[in-house]
């Protein structure tokens, strides 16, 4: 299978349209497999899509079949677009959209009464309604004021209070059905994304620390390596932004959702505490500071000189152990239990490395290597900050205490 995929890649190399279709097909295939394997955002997307379609069908059945409305268009249209990512957003957007639809219907009716011509009414109402659509109170629903005017005038219905009320009533019916379906049928609860982003942030932090440690021990320490580390720190910041966004969605998804229905949710029922967001935000800041210090020390045109020799090897080993602790935290967040004996041995090793690094720092100071001593002291302080945030439990006087 790998050989087949590699062959297809080679065949599509340089053919951008065909390559784009191939990669999109691969992305769809991955999404289908993920949805089949178990709960996740892909399956949530399928559920929301089916709920939106079901809400539109229910609205059509009520307005077009049960009530016998020959122009039952507004109700399923509104119901379809109001099955949003959260119940709260459905309710909020229902109010915004309903107000926009009322404005569109009223302005279109007044314009038709003034001009007595559909074309003239469109020319009179659409510019005004497009300006109204940009009003911040309507959010992203303002465009429905203009589209409602087009529907009202294109239907050919004579202007009357009954006709306007009929359109508004259809919109209200669709809004009620859309919000009800979203709130009562598998209401969307976004708690999984918080845990996944936290675990990914911990794992990527560990990957960056292990990469830095490996480069310090196995390759020449140069500006190119430092640039790669800085790019890794920037990716962590983007992951942190994604975590904050997921946390915001998590809070919103719990608003206006029924407790009993929330307990039927097949995903996690509780998100990690928000203190975890702050903790990993501090870790990201410490890692950014560490990579920045390394980049400055690697610059040939700057005064600080990087440490070298055995003390650099010790520092790389300490970073690798902290990176492994990050990986253990990532496993813990996704429900895997790390080996307690291994954790205890790792902590003892870290304390020993920390003690030997402090001795190396004193040796550098005694040799009057001021530039190298300053860099090593800064790097050691940043490693201590990471250690205090990542490694749980208090430490003795040989190391830092958890903050």
LOPA-80692 format. One line per 8 residues: number of its first residue (from 1); for each residue z negated, y negated, x of C-alpha. Coordinates in nm, 2 decimals. Each point is the difference from the previous one (the first is absolute). Layout:
NUM> Z,Y,X | ...
This chain:
1> 0.00,0.00,0.00 | -0.08,-0.24,0.28 | 0.33,0.07,0.17 | 0.18,-0.07,-0.33 | -0.18,-0.33,-0.05 | 0.07,-0.10,0.36 | 0.37,0.09,-0.05 | 0.02,-0.22,-0.31
9> -0.16,-0.29,0.19 | 0.25,0.02,0.28 | 0.29,0.02,-0.25 | -0.12,-0.30,-0.19 | -0.07,-0.21,0.32 | 0.20,-0.32,-0.02 | 0.10,0.04,-0.36 | -0.24,-0.24,-0.17
17> 0.09,0.05,-0.37 | -0.01,0.38,0.03 | -0.32,-0.02,0.21 | -0.17,-0.23,-0.25 | 0.08,0.25,-0.29 | -0.13,0.29,0.22 | -0.33,-0.17,0.08 | -0.05,-0.11,-0.36
25> 0.06,0.36,-0.11 | -0.25,0.12,0.26 | -0.26,-0.25,-0.13 | 0.05,0.12,-0.36 | -0.04,0.36,0.11 | -0.32,-0.08,0.18 | -0.13,-0.18,-0.30 | 0.08,0.29,-0.23
33> -0.17,0.25,0.24 | -0.31,-0.22,0.02 | -0.02,-0.03,-0.38 | 0.04,0.38,-0.03 | -0.27,0.08,0.26 | -0.28,-0.19,-0.17 | -0.15,-0.33,-0.12 | 0.11,-0.31,0.19
41> 0.18,-0.32,-0.05 | 0.34,0.18,-0.06 | -0.15,0.19,-0.29 | -0.17,-0.32,-0.13 | 0.34,-0.17,0.00 | 0.15,0.29,-0.21 | -0.29,-0.02,-0.25 | 0.04,-0.38,-0.04
49> 0.38,0.03,-0.04 | -0.04,0.27,-0.27 | -0.27,-0.21,-0.17 | 0.23,-0.30,-0.01 | 0.28,0.21,-0.15 | -0.24,0.15,-0.25 | -0.13,-0.34,-0.11 | 0.35,-0.13,-0.05
57> 0.09,0.31,-0.21 | -0.31,-0.04,-0.21 | 0.07,-0.37,-0.06 | 0.36,0.08,-0.10 | -0.12,0.28,-0.24 | -0.25,-0.24,-0.17 | 0.23,-0.31,-0.02 | 0.34,0.17,-0.04
65> -0.08,0.32,-0.19 | -0.33,-0.04,-0.18 | 0.04,-0.38,-0.09 | 0.39,0.03,-0.03 | 0.07,-0.31,0.20 | 0.38,0.00,0.09 | -0.06,-0.23,0.29 | -0.31,0.18,0.15
73> 0.07,-0.11,0.35 | -0.29,-0.23,0.10 | -0.28,0.26,-0.06 | 0.12,0.27,0.24 | 0.11,-0.25,0.26 | -0.34,-0.16,0.01 | -0.18,0.33,-0.01 | 0.21,0.13,0.29
81> -0.08,-0.29,0.24 | -0.37,-0.02,-0.09 | -0.09,0.35,0.14 | -0.12,-0.16,0.33 | -0.18,0.13,0.31 | -0.34,-0.07,-0.15 | -0.14,-0.05,-0.35 | -0.12,-0.35,0.08
89> 0.34,-0.11,0.12 | 0.15,0.15,-0.32 | -0.24,-0.21,-0.22 | 0.05,-0.31,0.21 | 0.38,0.03,0.01 | 0.00,0.08,-0.37 | -0.15,-0.34,-0.08 | 0.23,-0.18,0.24
97> 0.31,0.18,-0.13 | -0.10,-0.05,-0.36 | -0.04,-0.37,0.06 | 0.34,-0.02,0.18 | 0.17,0.19,-0.28 | -0.15,-0.23,-0.27 | 0.12,-0.30,0.20 | 0.35,0.14,0.04
105> 0.03,0.09,-0.37 | -0.12,-0.34,-0.11 | 0.21,-0.20,0.24 | 0.31,0.20,-0.08 | -0.05,-0.04,-0.38 | -0.05,-0.37,0.03 | 0.31,-0.03,0.22 | 0.21,0.19,-0.25
113> -0.13,-0.21,-0.29 | 0.10,-0.32,0.20 | 0.35,0.12,0.11 | 0.08,0.25,-0.27 | 0.19,0.19,0.27 | -0.11,0.29,0.21 | 0.19,-0.13,0.31 | -0.14,-0.34,-0.03
121> -0.35,0.14,-0.07 | 0.02,0.20,0.32 | 0.12,-0.30,0.20 | -0.29,-0.21,-0.14 | -0.28,0.26,0.02 | 0.06,0.20,0.32 | -0.04,-0.29,0.26 | -0.33,-0.10,-0.16
129> -0.12,0.36,-0.02 | 0.09,0.08,0.36 | -0.21,-0.30,0.10 | -0.29,0.13,-0.22 | 0.04,0.34,0.17 | -0.12,-0.14,0.33 | -0.33,-0.11,-0.15 | -0.27,0.18,0.19
137> -0.19,0.08,-0.32 | 0.28,0.24,-0.09 | -0.02,0.18,0.33 | 0.31,0.23,0.04 | 0.04,0.02,-0.38 | 0.15,-0.34,-0.04 | 0.35,0.13,0.02 | -0.05,0.17,-0.34
145> 0.01,-0.34,-0.17 | 0.36,-0.04,0.10 | 0.10,0.36,-0.07 | -0.17,-0.01,-0.34 | 0.21,-0.31,-0.09 | 0.32,0.19,0.10 | -0.10,0.29,-0.22 | -0.09,-0.22,-0.30
153> 0.32,-0.19,0.01 | 0.22,0.30,0.09 | -0.13,0.19,-0.30 | 0.16,-0.24,-0.24 | -0.31,-0.02,-0.22 | -0.02,-0.32,-0.20 | -0.27,-0.24,0.10 | -0.31,0.03,-0.22
161> -0.37,0.03,0.03 | 0.03,0.37,-0.11 | 0.25,0.08,0.28 | -0.21,-0.16,0.27 | -0.31,0.17,-0.13 | 0.19,0.33,-0.01 | 0.09,-0.03,0.38 | -0.36,-0.10,0.09
169> -0.14,0.29,-0.21 | 0.23,0.25,0.18 | -0.12,-0.14,0.34 | -0.37,0.04,-0.11 | 0.07,0.35,-0.12 | 0.16,0.10,0.33 | -0.29,-0.17,0.20 | -0.26,0.19,-0.20
177> 0.17,0.33,0.05 | 0.07,-0.05,0.37 | -0.36,-0.11,0.08 | -0.14,0.29,-0.21 | 0.21,0.26,0.16 | -0.10,-0.13,0.35 | -0.37,-0.02,-0.09 | -0.04,0.33,-0.19
185> 0.25,0.24,0.17 | -0.11,0.08,0.35 | -0.10,-0.36,0.09 | 0.11,-0.09,0.35 | -0.30,-0.01,0.24 | 0.08,-0.09,0.36 | -0.29,0.14,0.21 | 0.20,0.24,0.22
193> 0.19,-0.28,0.18 | -0.33,-0.15,0.13 | -0.11,0.33,0.16 | 0.34,0.07,0.14 | 0.03,-0.34,0.16 | -0.35,0.02,0.15 | 0.08,0.35,0.14 | 0.33,-0.12,0.13
201> -0.16,-0.31,0.16 | -0.26,0.22,0.17 | 0.26,0.25,0.12 | 0.23,-0.27,0.13 | -0.29,-0.17,0.18 | -0.07,0.34,0.17 | 0.36,0.04,0.09 | 0.01,-0.34,0.16
209> -0.31,0.06,0.20 | 0.13,0.34,0.12 | 0.33,-0.16,0.10 | -0.17,-0.28,0.20 | -0.23,0.26,0.17 | 0.30,0.22,0.08 | 0.20,-0.29,0.14 | -0.29,-0.12,0.21
217> -0.05,0.35,0.15 | 0.35,0.13,0.04 | 0.24,-0.30,0.04 | 0.02,-0.32,0.18 | -0.18,-0.28,-0.17 | 0.26,-0.27,-0.06 | 0.11,-0.27,-0.25 | 0.23,0.24,-0.18
225> -0.29,0.24,-0.08 | -0.21,-0.29,-0.11 | 0.27,-0.13,-0.23 | 0.02,0.35,-0.16 | -0.38,-0.01,-0.06 | 0.02,-0.35,-0.15 | 0.27,0.13,-0.24 | -0.23,0.28,-0.10
233> -0.28,-0.25,-0.07 | 0.24,-0.20,-0.22 | 0.08,0.31,-0.20 | -0.37,0.05,-0.06 | -0.02,-0.35,-0.14 | 0.28,0.08,-0.24 | -0.18,0.32,-0.10 | -0.31,-0.21,-0.06
241> 0.19,-0.23,-0.23 | 0.13,0.31,-0.19 | -0.37,0.11,-0.04 | -0.10,-0.34,-0.14 | 0.29,0.02,-0.25 | -0.10,0.36,-0.10 | -0.36,-0.12,-0.05 | 0.12,-0.28,-0.23
249> 0.21,0.25,-0.20 | -0.30,0.24,-0.01 | -0.23,-0.28,-0.15 | 0.27,-0.10,-0.26 | 0.07,0.36,-0.10 | -0.36,0.05,-0.11 | 0.00,-0.31,-0.22 | 0.05,0.07,-0.38
257> 0.02,0.38,0.06 | -0.21,0.23,-0.22 | -0.28,0.19,0.17 | 0.07,0.33,-0.17 | 0.37,-0.03,0.08 | -0.08,-0.10,0.36 | -0.19,0.32,0.04 | 0.31,0.20,-0.09
265> 0.18,-0.15,0.30 | 0.11,0.28,0.23 | -0.03,-0.21,0.31 | -0.31,-0.13,0.17 | -0.24,-0.17,-0.24 | -0.18,-0.21,0.26 | 0.16,-0.21,0.28 | -0.17,-0.03,0.34
273> -0.25,-0.30,0.01 | 0.14,-0.34,0.08 | -0.22,-0.01,0.31 | 0.24,0.25,0.15 | 0.28,-0.26,-0.03 | -0.21,-0.25,0.20 | -0.10,0.25,0.26 | 0.36,0.10,0.07
281> 0.10,-0.37,-0.01 | -0.24,-0.05,0.29 | 0.14,0.30,0.18 | 0.35,-0.14,-0.03 | -0.13,-0.33,0.14 | -0.16,0.17,0.29 | 0.31,0.20,0.08 | 0.21,-0.31,-0.02
289> -0.23,-0.17,0.25 | 0.00,0.30,0.23 | 0.38,0.02,0.01 | 0.02,-0.38,0.05 | -0.24,0.03,0.30 | 0.21,0.28,0.15 | 0.32,-0.20,-0.05 | -0.15,-0.30,0.18
297> -0.13,0.22,0.28 | 0.35,0.16,0.04 | 0.17,-0.34,0.03 | 0.08,-0.06,0.37 | -0.01,-0.38,-0.05 | -0.36,0.00,-0.14 | -0.32,-0.01,0.21 | -0.19,0.29,-0.15
305> 0.06,0.33,0.18 | -0.01,0.34,-0.16 | -0.26,0.25,0.11 | 0.13,0.30,0.19 | -0.10,0.33,0.15 | -0.28,0.23,-0.14 | -0.15,-0.27,-0.22 | 0.34,-0.04,-0.18
313> 0.01,0.38,-0.05 | -0.35,-0.01,-0.15 | 0.10,-0.28,-0.23 | 0.30,0.19,-0.12 | -0.21,0.30,-0.07 | -0.24,-0.21,-0.21 | 0.29,-0.14,-0.20 | 0.13,0.35,-0.07
321> -0.34,0.11,-0.13 | -0.03,-0.30,-0.22 | 0.36,0.08,-0.12 | -0.11,0.35,-0.09 | -0.29,-0.14,-0.19 | 0.25,-0.20,-0.20 | 0.19,0.31,-0.08 | -0.32,0.17,-0.11
329> -0.07,-0.29,-0.23 | 0.36,0.03,-0.15 | -0.06,0.37,-0.06 | -0.34,-0.08,-0.17 | 0.17,-0.25,-0.23 | 0.25,0.25,-0.13 | -0.27,0.26,-0.06 | 0.01,0.21,0.32
337> -0.33,0.08,0.17 | -0.01,-0.06,0.37 | -0.18,0.23,0.23 | -0.36,-0.13,0.04 | -0.06,0.16,0.34 | 0.33,-0.14,0.13 | -0.11,-0.35,-0.12 | -0.34,0.03,0.18
345> 0.17,0.11,0.33 | 0.25,-0.28,-0.03 | -0.28,-0.26,-0.05 | -0.19,0.13,0.30 | 0.32,-0.02,0.21 | 0.07,-0.35,-0.12 | -0.35,-0.11,0.10 | 0.04,0.15,0.35
353> 0.34,-0.17,0.04 | -0.16,-0.33,-0.11 | -0.28,0.04,0.25 | 0.25,0.07,0.29 | 0.21,-0.30,-0.11 | -0.29,-0.23,0.02 | -0.07,0.13,0.35 | 0.36,-0.07,0.09
361> -0.03,-0.35,-0.14 | -0.30,-0.06,0.22 | 0.19,0.14,0.30 | 0.29,-0.24,-0.07 | -0.24,-0.29,-0.02 | -0.17,0.11,0.33 | 0.34,0.00,0.17 | 0.06,-0.35,-0.11
369> 0.32,0.10,-0.19 | -0.05,-0.28,-0.25 | 0.33,0.03,-0.18 | -0.01,0.38,-0.04 | -0.37,-0.02,-0.11 | 0.08,-0.25,-0.27 | 0.28,0.21,-0.15 | -0.20,0.32,0.02
377> -0.30,-0.17,-0.16 | 0.21,-0.13,-0.28 | 0.17,0.34,-0.06 | -0.34,0.18,0.01 | -0.14,-0.25,-0.26 | 0.30,0.06,-0.23 | -0.04,0.38,0.04 | -0.37,-0.04,-0.09
385> 0.09,-0.20,-0.31 | 0.24,0.28,-0.11 | -0.26,0.27,0.08 | -0.26,-0.18,-0.22 | 0.24,-0.03,-0.29 | 0.15,0.35,0.01 | -0.26,0.24,0.12 | -0.27,0.05,-0.27
393> -0.37,0.00,0.06 | -0.21,-0.20,0.25 | 0.02,0.05,0.37 | -0.26,-0.02,0.27 | -0.03,-0.27,0.26 | 0.30,0.15,0.20 | 0.24,-0.14,-0.26 | 0.05,-0.25,-0.28
401> -0.16,0.03,-0.34 | 0.19,0.02,-0.32 | 0.05,-0.34,-0.16
